[in-house]
Amino acid sequence: MKRYILSFALMLAAIGAYAQSEVKNDTIAVNNTEINKIVTDETTNSKGKKVIKYYFLYGGELIQASRHVVESYNLCQKHGAKCHLAMVVNKKTNRKRIILH
């Protein structure tokens, strides 16, 4: 009986280890030299309030970012420091956004 329980536990562990090895990374490091431009777009939301959206032009794509990330990036550029940014890719929708890393 102990052998059956042990073999069953090993089988479950092997299945779990195999499943985790196929998970794709969804966070990618951003190379600051590939950021061409910061784009701000002023729109109105459904309630009629003006909203500013921030984007990075990165590798020919507009990738969404937050105001805080853009302010941090500009501060790093102003003082000549490296800004550690990362791109998060949503696995289901393939939507990309840039965050501080």
N, C-alpha and C positions, 0 to 999 in steps of 0.2 A: 504494500500500500504506500509506503514511504517513497518508493521508486517512482510510482505513478504521479504522486504529488510533486516530487522534485522535477521530473521530466516535464510536467505540465507548466511549472513555474519557469523553467528554462525556455520552453517554447514561447511563452508570453513575453519574456524578456527579449528574446531574439526578434519577435515581431515588432515590439516597441522600439528596439534599436534600429531596425531596418526602416521603420516609418519616419523616424526623426532624421535619418540621413538624407532623405529626399526633399526636405524643406528648403525652398529657395530663399536666398537673402532678399530682404525687401528694403534694406538700407544701404545706400551707395555713397561713398565719400565724394565730395564735390571738389573739383580742381578750380581754385580761385582764378587761375589765368584764363579759363574758358568762359568766365562770366563777362559778357560783352557790355551789358547795359542793364540798368534798373528801370522798370516801366511802372508808372503809377496810372491807374485808370479810375476816374471818378464816375460812379454810377449811382442810381437810386434804387433802393430796395422796394419791396412790395408795400411798405407803409409810407413811401414817399420821402424817406430820409436819405440824404446824400451819404454815400459810402465810398471810401477809397480802398481799392484793391491794389496789392503790390505783387509784382512779378519780376523774376530774373530772366534775362535773355541768355540762356545757357545752351551752348552747342546747337544753336539754331532753333531752340524751342522756348516758348514762354512757359515758365514753371512758377507756380504760385508760391508765395511766401507771406509771412506776417509782417506787420509794421515793425515789431521788435527785432526781427531778423535783419530787415533792411537797415534799421538804425544801427545795429551792432556791426553790420558789414561796412557801412559808411564810416563809422568811428574807427574801425580797424584800418580802412584805407587812408583815413586822414592822418593817422599816426604811423603808418607803414608797418603795421602788425599783420600777422597771418590770422585769418578768420577761419575757424574750424566749422565748416558747414557740411551737412549731409542731406542727401535726397532720399525721401521715403516714398516708396512705390506701393500703392494699394494693390494687393494681389488680385482682387476681384475685378476692380474697375480699371486698373492700370493707370490711375490718376497719380500724378507726381506732385510733390511739394518739397520745398527746401526748408530745413530746420537748422538750429544751432546744434552742434555735436559736442 
